Amino acid sequence: MTSIGRTRARGIETLSLDSADTRNALSAALVGELADALTDCAKDTGVRAVVLTHTGNTFCAGADLRDPPPPDALVALLRQIVELRKPVLARVTGHVRAGGLGLLAACDIAAASTESTFAFTEVRIAVAPAVISLPILPRTDPRALARYYLTGERLDAAEAVRTGLLTAAGDDVDAVLRPVLDGLRRSSPQGLAETKRLLTARVLEAFDRDAADLTALSARLFASPQAREGMTAFLERREPSWVL
């Protein structure tokens, strides 16, 4: 059973995270299928740009705690989005948590509806937003990010725009994206590819410099006793032992 839906309209390939029973959590299978779909888009000259969206009320709930992808597989997926020689846009009409925010930040343009919410929930299960920091840190406001990384508080769509997690938000996300998609359809493939390369240079520098260290940090934290307590508490829907 596939976890990625695919449609195309006038050169825009839409990839939909379609595992609503797990709130589109990043399982090993979903990460692999999304990577394969992006590889197909890279090779297909009929694809001008890619829209990454979702079914259900959650864009992505973060890592699947029952079937997490290896940290290096998530790094590879995020880098693949950044390096794809075609624009990748996120279209969000629901909630985004933890690792799902890495997908947003890897995209070139991210738009959401006003009812969407966002949160870096890693600290609440005793881990850190390690791997997803690779695309997030170069693209967001550091003072705002410090607050939301450290507290796990929810952001609304307007605050996500202010911090740089989103490009734009509106009551109708498709209305927000309509002029963007029109502009991409009017742009040449070569112009888009080379312009994207200029825009992503700093992000790719972060991958080259920090990916190995952050992958190791993620693996170490997920294997720790505190993380086991945090994940168990989350799955059992109770407070972890450290809550005051």
N, C-alpha and C positions, 0 to 999 in steps of 0.2 A: 504494500500500500504506500503510495507516494505521499510525501509531506509537502510538496511544492506544486502549486497550481501554476499554469502558464497560459497566457493569452497574448495576442498581438493586435495592435491597431495602428496603422499608418507609421510603422517603423518603431513604435514604442512597445517593448516587450515587458509585460507585467508578470512578475514572479510573486506568488502569494504564499506566505507561510500558512500551511493548512494542516495544523495539528491542534485543533481547538481543544481536544480532550486534555492536553497537557499545557494549555495556554501558550502554545507555540514555543515551549521551552527549548533551549538549545541542546538537544540530544546529539549523540554521535551520528545517528542516522540523518537527522535534519541538517546538520552542518555539512555532511557529505553530499546530500542531495542538492543543497543550495550551491555548494561549490561546483558540482557537475553542471547545474543549470547556467551558472555564470560562465563556465568554460564554453558551453555551447553558444552563449550570447557573444562572447569574444570572437568566435570564429565566423559568426553569421553576418555577412555584409548587409543583410536586410534589417539588422537591428541598429537603430540610431542611438537609442538610450534605453536604460532599464529602470523600471519602477519596482521597488520592493515594498510590498504591502502584506496584508494578512486577512484571514477570516476570523470570526469571533470578536470578542470585545477586548482582546489583548494582542498587541502587536508581537510582543515577546516577553516572557516572564523571567528571562535570564537562563542560566545553566539548568539543565535537567538534573536534579540532584540524584535521581535514580539511575540515570544513564548519561553522565556528563561526557562531553567530548574531551579528548586529550587537549591540554592547553596549547600544544603546538598546532593542532588542527584548527583551533579557534584563531590563533595568530595568522595562520595561512589564509583562512577565510577573510578576515578583516583586511589583510594585505591585498588579497585578490580584488576586493571591492575598490580599494584605493588605487590599485594599479590598472584596473580595467581601462582600456583605451576608449571607453564610451562613458558618458555621464551616468551615474547611478543616483536615483532619487528615492527617498523614503516617503511613503504615504501612510500616515498613521491616523486611525480613527478609534483608538482605544488606549490601553495602558501599556507602559513600557517600564521594565524593571531591570536593574543590574546589567547583565551581559547584553540585553536588548539595546541598551544605550550605546554599546560599542558598535552595533550595526548602524544605528542612526549616525554616529559620528564618522564612520567610515564612508558613508554616502556623501556625494558632492552637494546635494541639496536635500533638506529634510523639511517636510511640511506635515502639520497635524491639525486635526479639528480641535475646537476649543474645549471639548469635554475630555480630551486626553490628559493623562497624568503620567508622571515620570518619577523615578526614585532610584538612587544608588543604595540598595539594601544590603550590600555585602557586609558592612560592619556589623550588622545585626545578627549575622551567623558566624562571626569571628574570622572572616576573610577580608580581602581588600580588592578594590576594582583594579587589579593588576594589569592583566593583558589588555583589557578594554581601554586602559589609559593611553595606549599607543596612538589611536586616532583622536581620543578625547582631549588630552592635554594641549596639543598644538592648536585646537580649534575653539577653546572655550575660555571664559573669563576666570582667571585663577582664584580670585577672592570669593566669587560666588561658588565656584567648584569646591573650595575648601569646606564651606558650610555643608553642602549637600553630600559630599563624600563622607564627612565625619559624623553626620547625624542620621543619615538615611531618611531625612524628611522628604515628603512629596513636593514636587514642583507642578504648578499648572502650566498650561501651554504658553501663556504670556511670559512667565518667568523662564521657561525653557528657551524661548526666543531671545530674551534679554541676555541669558548666559552664553548663548551660542550653540546650545544643543540642537536648536531648530533654526531653520532659515525663516519660516513664516508659519502663521497659524490663522485659522478663520473658522467661522461656523460651518462652512462647506469647504472641505479640503480640496475637492475636485475643482471648485471655482478658483481656489488659491493656485493650484497647479496648472490650470488651463493656459495662461499666458506663458508660463515656463515651458511647457511642452510645445507650444506653438513656436517659441524661439528656438528650441532645439531642433525642431523639424526644418527650420529655415537655415540652420547652420550646417556647414560642410563637415563630413566625417573627419577630415584631416585637421580642420580648424578646432573642432571639439577635442580631438585627441591631444593635440599639442598644447592647447590652452589648459586642459586638465592636468597635463604634466607639469606646467608651471605652478598650478594651484596646489598640487599635492607634494611638491618637493620637500617641504618641511615635515610633513607627516611621515613620509618615507624615511627621512633622516632619523626620526624617532624609532621607527621599526629597526633600522640598521643598527642603531646604537643600543637600544634597550630591550629588544624582544627576548633575547636569551635570558637576561636577568629577571625580567618580569614573568616569563614562563616558569622559571625555577621558583620564584616567589609564590606564584599561584599554586604550584604542585605542593610546596612545603606547607602552605597554610591549609589547604584542603585536607592534608593528611594529619593535621594537628588535633589534639584532644579537644580544644575549645571549639574547633570547627565541627567535630563530630557531635558535640553537644548542641551547637547552634543548628545544624542540619536536622538532627533528631527532633529538637524542639519545634522546628518549622514544620516538619512532616507530621508531628503529633499535635500541632496547633496549640502549643502551650508556650509560655514565656521561658527563655533559656535561663540557666541558673544565675547569671550575672546581673540580671535586671534588678535595679534598686527601687 
